[in-house]
Amino acid sequence: MPVRIQPEPFDAGAELMALTSGRADIGASVTFVGQVRDLSGGEKLHTMTLEHYPAMAQAELERIEAEARTRFEVQDIEIIHRFGDLTPGDPIVLVIATSASRQPAFDAANFIMDFLKTNAPFWKKEHGEDSSHWVEARKSDDAATEKWQRR
């Protein structure tokens, strides 16, 4: 399954090994792991809650993955996104893109992350020492997806 949404942590190294083991057609593997930071807006973060609508999130991640396969000459793609309560240092998302050469793998991984940040139906609530708040969409994330629409 190239797309998984789960509450459990993942082992990026084990996932990469499972995806590439025995494959002689892969010349490049790009792995991105997003993690929970300990600071947000200058405030110390204790936990982050990631919520999602399961059917919508699965469908959107599958759509993004399929579009990346169409746009870039990749051999394989894997996406894992977590949900639930996470603490600083916990992994949130894993994207692996493999290809015969490096550029398509880098492009596919960047494309996936840009669209995942803007289009996937996940909601983040950050819990600090004194307050909790829902994370708003950032203009910089929207700008990142716009560059792909011009290509």
C-alpha positions as CSV (number, residue, x, y, z in Angstrom):
1,M,0.0,0.0,0.0
2,P,1.6,3.2,-1.1
3,V,-0.5,5.4,1.2
4,R,-1.1,4.7,4.9
5,I,-2.8,6.8,7.6
6,Q,-2.1,5.5,11.1
7,P,-1.8,6.5,14.7
8,E,1.4,4.4,15.3
9,P,4.9,5.7,14.8
10,F,6.9,4.5,11.8
11,D,10.5,3.5,11.2
12,A,11.7,5.5,8.2
13,G,14.7,3.3,7.7
14,A,12.7,0.1,7.7
15,E,10.1,1.6,5.3
16,L,12.9,2.6,2.9
17,M,14.5,-0.8,3.1
18,A,11.2,-2.6,2.5
19,L,10.5,-0.3,-0.5
20,T,13.9,-0.7,-2.2
21,S,15.1,-4.1,-1.2
22,G,16.0,-6.2,-4.2
23,R,15.3,-3.4,-6.6
24,A,18.1,-2.8,-9.2
25,D,16.0,-0.3,-11.1
26,I,16.3,2.4,-8.4
27,G,19.2,4.8,-8.7
28,A,17.9,7.4,-6.2
29,S,15.7,7.4,-3.1
30,V,14.5,10.6,-1.5
31,T,13.1,10.3,2.0
32,F,11.4,13.1,3.9
33,V,10.3,12.8,7.5
34,G,8.3,15.6,9.1
35,Q,8.5,15.8,12.9
36,V,6.8,17.7,15.6
37,R,8.8,20.7,16.7
38,D,9.1,21.9,20.3
39,L,8.4,25.5,19.6
40,S,5.6,27.2,17.7
41,G,5.3,30.9,17.4
42,G,7.9,31.3,20.2
43,E,5.8,29.2,22.6
44,K,6.9,25.9,24.0
45,L,4.8,23.1,22.5
46,H,3.8,20.2,24.7
47,T,1.7,18.2,22.3
48,M,0.0,18.4,18.9
49,T,-3.3,16.8,18.1
50,L,-3.7,15.8,14.4
51,E,-7.3,15.1,13.4
52,H,-8.6,13.9,10.0
53,Y,-11.6,12.7,8.2
54,P,-10.4,9.1,7.3
55,A,-12.1,8.5,4.0
56,M,-11.4,12.0,2.7
57,A,-7.8,12.0,3.9
58,Q,-7.1,8.5,2.4
59,A,-8.7,9.5,-1.0
60,E,-6.8,12.8,-1.2
61,L,-3.4,11.3,-0.3
62,E,-4.0,8.6,-2.9
63,R,-4.9,11.3,-5.5
64,I,-1.7,13.2,-4.7
65,E,0.4,10.0,-4.9
66,A,-1.2,9.1,-8.3
67,E,-0.6,12.6,-9.7
68,A,3.1,12.5,-8.6
69,R,3.5,9.1,-10.4
70,T,2.0,10.7,-13.5
71,R,4.1,13.9,-13.4
72,F,7.5,12.4,-12.5
73,E,9.4,9.4,-13.7
74,V,9.4,7.5,-10.5
75,Q,9.7,3.8,-9.7
76,D,7.8,3.9,-6.5
77,I,6.3,6.2,-3.9
78,E,5.2,5.6,-0.2
79,I,3.4,8.1,2.0
80,I,2.6,7.5,5.7
81,H,0.8,10.2,7.7
82,R,0.0,9.9,11.4
83,F,-2.9,11.2,13.4
84,G,-3.7,11.5,17.1
85,D,-1.7,13.1,19.9
86,L,2.0,13.6,19.2
87,T,4.8,15.1,21.2
88,P,7.9,17.1,20.1
89,G,10.3,14.9,18.2
90,D,7.6,12.4,17.1
91,P,7.4,11.7,13.4
92,I,4.3,13.0,11.6
93,V,4.7,12.2,7.9
94,L,7.0,10.1,5.8
95,V,7.3,10.5,2.0
96,I,9.6,8.2,0.0
97,A,10.1,8.7,-3.7
98,T,12.4,6.4,-5.8
99,S,13.5,6.8,-9.4
100,A,16.3,5.9,-11.8
101,S,18.0,9.3,-11.2
102,R,17.8,11.9,-8.4
103,Q,15.9,14.8,-9.9
104,P,12.5,13.0,-10.4
105,A,12.7,11.6,-6.9
106,F,13.4,15.0,-5.4
107,D,10.7,16.6,-7.5
108,A,8.1,14.0,-6.6
109,A,8.8,14.2,-2.9
110,N,8.6,18.1,-3.0
111,F,5.4,17.9,-5.0
112,I,3.8,15.5,-2.6
113,M,4.7,17.5,0.5
114,D,3.5,20.8,-1.0
115,F,0.1,19.4,-1.9
116,L,-0.2,17.3,1.3
117,K,0.3,20.6,3.3
118,T,-2.4,22.4,1.4
119,N,-4.9,19.8,0.2
120,A,-5.0,16.9,2.6
121,P,-7.8,17.2,5.2
122,F,-5.7,17.1,8.4
123,W,-6.2,19.6,11.2
124,K,-3.5,20.4,13.7
125,K,-4.2,21.7,17.2
126,E,-1.1,22.8,19.2
127,H,-1.1,22.6,23.0
128,G,1.4,24.9,24.7
129,E,2.0,25.8,28.3
130,D,-0.7,28.4,28.5
131,S,-3.0,27.9,25.5
132,S,-4.2,25.6,22.7
133,H,-5.0,26.7,19.2
134,W,-5.8,25.3,15.8
135,V,-3.0,25.9,13.2
136,E,-4.0,28.1,10.4
137,A,-3.1,27.6,6.8
138,R,0.1,29.5,5.7
139,K,0.4,31.7,2.6
140,S,3.8,30.2,2.0
141,D,2.3,26.7,1.7
142,D,-0.3,28.0,-0.9
143,A,2.6,29.6,-2.8
144,A,4.4,26.3,-2.9
145,T,1.5,24.6,-4.6
146,E,1.0,27.4,-7.0
147,K,4.5,26.8,-8.5
148,W,3.4,23.3,-9.5
149,Q,0.3,24.5,-11.2
150,R,2.4,26.8,-13.5
151,R,4.4,23.8,-14.6
